[in-house]
Amino acid sequence: MEEKDLVQEFSLPIYIGKGWMKFQGVLLILYGILVIFTIIGILICWIPIWMGALLIGSSNKIESARTTGSKADFHQSLSKIKTYFVINGVIALIGIIAVGIAIIVTGGAIFSILNFLK
C-alpha cells in the first residue's frame, strides 16, 4: 500500500469529523470575541480565539491530507489537535485548582463566621 493511500485511510475518522471541528472552532472564536467585552476577558480573550483557530486549521489540514494524501498535512493536522488538547488540559487544571482554592477559602470563611457567632 502506498504512503498516499495510508494517509488517506488513517485520516478518514478525523476527516469525517472535520465539520464539527470547524463548528467548534467558530464557536470558540465567537466566544473569544464576546469575552473581550468583560474586564477580565480583555486579558484572556486570546485563548479561545487561539483554540478556535487551531481547530479550524486542523480541519483544513486534514481535508488537504485526505484529498492529496500528504503526510505533512496529516502530521500538521494532528499537531494542531494535540496543541488544542494541551491548552484545554491546562485550562481544566487551572479550573480545578481554582475551585479547590475557592472551596477552602469558603470553608474557612464559614468556619470563621460560625466561631464568631458562638
C-alpha positions as CSV (number, residue, x, y, z in Angstrom):
1,M,0.0,0.0,0.0
2,E,1.4,3.4,-0.9
3,E,2.0,6.2,1.6
4,K,-0.7,8.3,0.0
5,D,-3.2,5.5,0.4
6,L,-2.2,5.1,4.1
7,V,-2.6,8.8,4.8
8,Q,-6.0,8.8,3.2
9,E,-7.1,5.7,5.2
10,F,-5.7,6.9,8.5
11,S,-7.1,10.4,8.1
12,L,-10.7,9.2,7.5
13,P,-12.0,9.3,11.1
14,I,-10.8,12.9,11.6
15,Y,-11.9,13.9,8.1
16,I,-15.4,12.7,8.9
17,G,-15.5,14.9,11.9
18,K,-14.0,18.0,10.3
19,G,-17.3,19.8,10.1
20,W,-17.7,19.6,13.8
21,M,-14.1,20.8,14.3
22,K,-14.8,23.8,12.2
23,F,-18.1,24.4,14.0
24,Q,-16.4,24.2,17.4
25,G,-13.6,26.5,16.1
26,V,-16.0,29.1,15.0
27,L,-17.9,29.0,18.3
28,L,-14.6,29.4,20.3
29,I,-13.6,32.4,18.2
30,L,-17.0,34.0,18.7
31,Y,-16.8,33.3,22.4
32,G,-13.4,34.9,22.5
33,I,-14.7,38.0,20.8
34,L,-17.6,38.2,23.3
35,V,-15.2,37.8,26.2
36,I,-13.3,40.9,25.1
37,F,-16.2,43.0,26.4
38,T,-15.6,42.0,30.0
39,I,-12.9,43.3,32.3
40,I,-11.1,40.1,32.9
41,G,-11.9,38.9,29.4
42,I,-9.6,41.5,27.9
43,L,-6.7,39.5,29.4
44,I,-7.8,36.0,28.4
45,C,-9.9,36.5,25.2
46,W,-6.9,35.4,23.0
47,I,-7.1,31.8,24.5
48,P,-10.4,30.7,23.0
49,I,-9.6,32.6,19.8
50,W,-6.3,30.7,19.5
51,M,-8.1,27.4,20.3
52,G,-10.7,28.0,17.6
53,A,-8.0,28.9,15.1
54,L,-6.2,25.6,15.9
55,L,-9.4,23.6,15.3
56,I,-10.2,25.3,12.0
57,G,-6.6,25.0,10.9
58,S,-6.6,21.3,11.8
59,S,-9.8,20.8,9.9
60,N,-8.4,22.5,6.8
61,K,-5.1,20.4,7.0
62,I,-7.0,17.1,7.4
63,E,-9.1,18.0,4.4
64,S,-6.0,18.6,2.4
65,A,-4.3,15.4,3.7
66,R,-7.4,13.3,2.8
67,T,-7.6,14.9,-0.7
68,T,-3.9,14.8,-1.6
69,G,-2.6,12.0,0.7
70,S,0.0,14.5,2.0
71,K,1.8,13.1,5.1
72,A,3.0,16.6,6.1
73,D,-0.6,17.9,6.1
74,F,-1.8,14.9,8.1
75,H,1.0,15.5,10.7
76,Q,0.2,19.2,10.9
77,S,-3.4,18.5,11.5
78,L,-2.6,16.1,14.3
79,S,-0.1,18.5,15.7
80,K,-2.8,21.3,15.9
81,I,-5.2,18.9,17.6
82,K,-2.5,18.0,20.1
83,T,-1.9,21.7,20.9
84,Y,-5.6,22.2,21.3
85,F,-5.9,19.4,23.8
86,V,-2.8,20.6,25.7
87,I,-4.3,24.1,26.1
88,N,-7.7,22.6,27.1
89,G,-6.0,20.4,29.7
90,V,-4.0,23.3,31.2
91,I,-7.2,25.3,31.4
92,A,-9.0,22.4,33.0
93,L,-6.2,22.0,35.6
94,I,-6.3,25.7,36.4
95,G,-10.1,25.5,36.8
96,I,-9.8,22.5,39.2
97,I,-7.2,24.3,41.3
98,A,-9.2,27.5,41.4
99,V,-12.3,25.6,42.5
100,G,-10.3,23.8,45.2
101,I,-8.9,27.1,46.5
102,A,-12.4,28.6,46.4
103,I,-13.8,25.7,48.4
104,I,-11.0,26.0,51.0
105,V,-11.5,29.8,51.3
106,T,-15.3,29.5,51.5
107,G,-15.0,26.7,54.1
108,G,-12.6,28.9,56.1
109,A,-14.9,31.9,55.9
110,I,-17.9,29.8,57.0
111,F,-15.9,28.3,59.9
112,S,-14.8,31.8,61.0
113,I,-18.3,33.1,60.9
114,L,-19.6,30.2,62.9
115,N,-16.9,30.7,65.5
116,F,-17.7,34.4,65.7
117,L,-21.4,33.7,66.3
118,K,-20.7,31.4,69.3
